[in-house]
Amino acid sequence: MIVKRTDFKRFILHSNVLPVQIEDEAVIEIISPVLKAGKHKWKGVYQGESISFSMNDKDFKNDVLTEKISFTHGASIKCVLHIHRKLDEIGEVAITGYSVETVIENGHEGILLETAQGKNHRHQKALRNGQQDMFANLD
């Protein structure tokens, strides 16, 4: 592909940061939860790969810290996972981090129970999906 001089400015990237990829029902097996207040990273297995992630669901985090939720071998969560990405020096996509925004369900050995945040998330998603597009039939 040949780029004309007049079009060259359109091909310059001003940032190497890509939009956040959102996985709406990601399942993460918990390896190492954080049981102390702070901004420490959790560890888990997502799609067979070991990851570190930030737990941004304050209600879930609080339930863990107050021991309303405990973890045993095989514990997992279903969550809204944000995957942060950028383009590296050679133009390939590189994952820069993971963050859990909402824990939808938690449990162990495949038995997951919906959290209060999960119920709210499901309700908000149903409301969004039930909205009609006002401009869909204007043609």
Order of alpha helices (4+ residues) and beta strands (2+ residues): beta-beta-beta-alpha-beta-beta-beta-alpha
